Amino acid sequence: QVLQIFCSPYSPLFVDTVNGLVATSASREVLRKIIQSSATQLRSTKLSSTDFEVLAKGQLIIPLSNVLWSAALYGSYGQLIPSHSSEVPVQLKAWPNLSRLDFEPQHMKLASVMAARAMTLKQVQEKLQLPWDTVVSFYNAAWATGLIAISPANLPVTSDNKNSDKIGLFAKIANRLKLA
C-alpha cells in the first residue's frame, strides 16, 4: 500500500509499505519533530505505486523501518503497546542496526541482554537497572521493526541459577572441561 500522510503544519510524507520506503522533503530534524510531536494532526490518502515514484523524485528517501523505529522509540512515552505484557518472555531476533538508527548508549546494553536469551521486560529492567520508560521504548521500537520474538519457542528463559543448562557444541565442551 502507498500512502500520502499529511502532517500539518509540516510537508507530507509519502510511504511505500510494499518496498519499505518513506519519501519526504522534510529534513531529518523536521522528521524527528513530526515523530515526537503529539500535537501533529495526521490524515492520509491512498496512492498508487506510480504516484509514489513521481512524488518521491527529489525527496529524501528513508527506509520505513528507520521511521518506525524512531516513532516507536520517541512516540511511545514509556507506555507498552496495549496488547503486550511485561510478564511474557521476549527476545531480540537480531540486533537493530544502531549505526543507521537513532539510539542512546543504553540501547546497546538492552540489545545485548535481550538478544542473549528470552526474558520478560520486568527481568530486563531489573537486570540493567534502567528506567522503565527506556526499556519499554526500546522494546516498542524493536517490535515495530520486526526484531522481537514474543514468548520464543525453544529459547531458554533466564533464571537466577548460574548453573542453568547450556546448549550448543561449545557449551557442552566447556561443561565437560569444567570451564563453564
KARA-V351145 format. One line per field, one symbol per residue. phi: phi as a letter, one per 20 degrees, with the letter a starting at -180 (. if undefined). psi: psi as a letter, one per 40 degrees, with the letter a starting at -180 (. if undefined). burial: b if it has 16 or more other ideal C-beta (glycine too) atoms within 10 Angstrom, else e. A space follows every 50 residues. Layout:
phi->???
psi->???
burial->???
//
This chain:
phi->.dcddecgeeffddddffemccdbeffffffffffeeeefedbccfceff gfgffefmefdcfgffffgffffddelmdfggedcedefcbffbfffffd dfbcgfffffffffefafbffffffffelefgffffffggffffdmddde lffmdfefbfffeffdcoffffffffelee
psi->ihihhhgheiiiihhgddefihhieiiddddddddeheehhiiihiiidd dddddeheihhihddddddddddeeefehihdeiieehhiihdiiigeee ihiideddddddddddihiidddddddefiidddddddddddddefehhh fhiehhhiiehefihiiiddddddddefe.
burial->ebbbbebeebbbbbbbeeeebbbbebeeeebeebbeeeeeeeeeeebeee ebeebbeebeebbbbbbbbbbbbbbbeeebeeebebeebbbbeeebeeee bebeeebebbbebbeebbbbbebbbeebebeeebbbbbbbbbbbbebbbe ebeeebebeeeeeeeeeeeeeeeeeeeeee
//
